[in-house]
Structures are given as C-alpha cells and as structure tokens.
C-alpha cells in the first residue's frame, strides 16, 4: 500500500491542513478552475498542482481518505528551521489529524546545527520515534551519535542525479540504453554506500521525479523509497538572490546579511520550460512548463504522465509526499 503524506513547509500553512485533508474527498473534481485553489497571482501553476493531485496521483492510490503522515519543515535553508514553539504547534496539528510526523531538515552550518539541536533534544525527550529527513551528512551523524529515538531518512538533496529540466530533451538519440541507465541511477545503491547508510540507521531514501526518469528498483533492497510530488527542486545553494533584492550592490549575495524571509513573500517565474522528452525518454520524463525561483532554490512543477508514477510504484516506491504549495 502506498503511504500518502502531506508536506507543510512553514507554520503558517498549518492552518490549511483541514483544507488539504478535504481535498482527498473531492480530488477527482479538483482542477484549474477550482474556486478554492490558493493559486499565486499571474500563474496557473498552483491550480495545476491541485489538478495533478486529483487527476494523476489520486486514481493510482488505494487510499482510505486521509493523509497518513505530515512532513513539516524546509530542506533548502537553515534560516527557515522552525523555532521550538513552531515545532510543538506542528506536532499538535499532526496529532489532531491523527497523522504520523516527519521533520524535514536542511543542509546546515554551525548556526543551523544549533537550531536543530534544540528541536532534536525536544523530540528525543518526548520519547516518540520521530522521523527526521536529513540533507546533510553532519546532521545524519549528529542524530546517529546522540538521538536514538530519532529515525533518520535520507533526503532528496542527497541523491545526486542530473535535474536540469531540459536534460531529457537534450539527450542524444545516439545514447545507448546502458548509457541512459547511468543517468537514471545514482550512487546510493552501491554496496559501500548501502553499508554506510545501514550503519547510520537509514531505512528510507527519498527522491524527486527527475527529467530522464528513475530506474532504481527497491523491491529487493534494504531501503524503502519515497518521492515528492509534484514539485521537484532543480538546484539550491546558500546564496539567496531573492533575499538580496533590496540590498545595495556591495552587500548583495553575502552570507552575513540578516534574513528578512523575503522567500515567504516573493518568487520569480523564470521561464516557460521546453523540456518535453525525446524518444530516448518517452514516457519517463518529468517534463514541466513551470520553473520558479523561491528563496535560494529553483523548482519545477513536475507534469509527468501517470505512467511515470505507476512505474515508480512498481519499482518499490511506497511513499509519496504531496506538496500543495511551494516547498519553501
């Protein structure tokens, strides 16, 4: 059975959990014209998120009418790590909705580690076996060495696969099936990597639907696999262009500038992508018409055909994390 999860990136979205849960009952009717869809001005992208949910994902799930788990947090910026009180509110929301709970964490420098330690200490003392998605090897080691009640999940930033939306279109027609398979796999299933992850207590690996498709079979692997839907990140980094909009040129793009969380107010629609798959990736591409920059990360809306999701489920992916809004 496929576990359906709901991603709530920030505390302000917690108030919408009831609305998102209600989407399960009316999923087949949700579309671009859905009057309740909370779309961004000037684009149909967020409305299309609801359409993809109702028309593509939901018909594939044997769902009991609710989200089984809530993912809370952001993977892309340590300045968006929730405060302890925000974590408590999110936990209470998940408990009220009778959902299991997973905390998302980003790659982190010293200040980020300090913020995470406060959250980990609270979760550890609570005695609950809480999943923590890690996107940083230092955070993974921190959990392994100090927090036996926390269960690490290897995040999607750790699967180093090619993500450029135009990639599938640009693949040469002369590429052999063996060469293509290299781009559809990653190092996580190499014997030494599997040994390392097992020793660190990792039992689940997470992915995005990448343009060239995924050909990793988890049916006979020691790990379970998840994918995020329908937002896929393309690239990210510590420098935040949107956070530098109102700064004088000589102070732009510096890591020592205060954060005004501009990413929660502004976004950039970069361009309309031309990334339909070529013959080599037909039926496997994540093709997208929408690419956005929000904060320090760039995302594409994955408009993969239903066959792509079916293939992932057949390869042993048993969890899908639905993202009804930007993941940041």
Secondary structure by P-SEA (a helix, b strand, c coil): cbbbbbbbcccccccaaaaaaacccccccccccccccccccccaaaaaaaaaaaccccccccccccccbbbbcccccccccccaaaaaaaaaaaaaacbbbbbbbccccaaaaaaaaaaaaaaaaaccbbbbbbccaaaaaaaaaccccbbbbbccccccccccccccccccccccaaaaaaaaccccccaaaaaaaaaacccbbbbcccccccccccccccbbbbbbcccccccccccccccccccccccccccccccccccccccccccccccccccccccccccccbbbbccccccccccccaaaaaaaaaacccbbbbbccccc
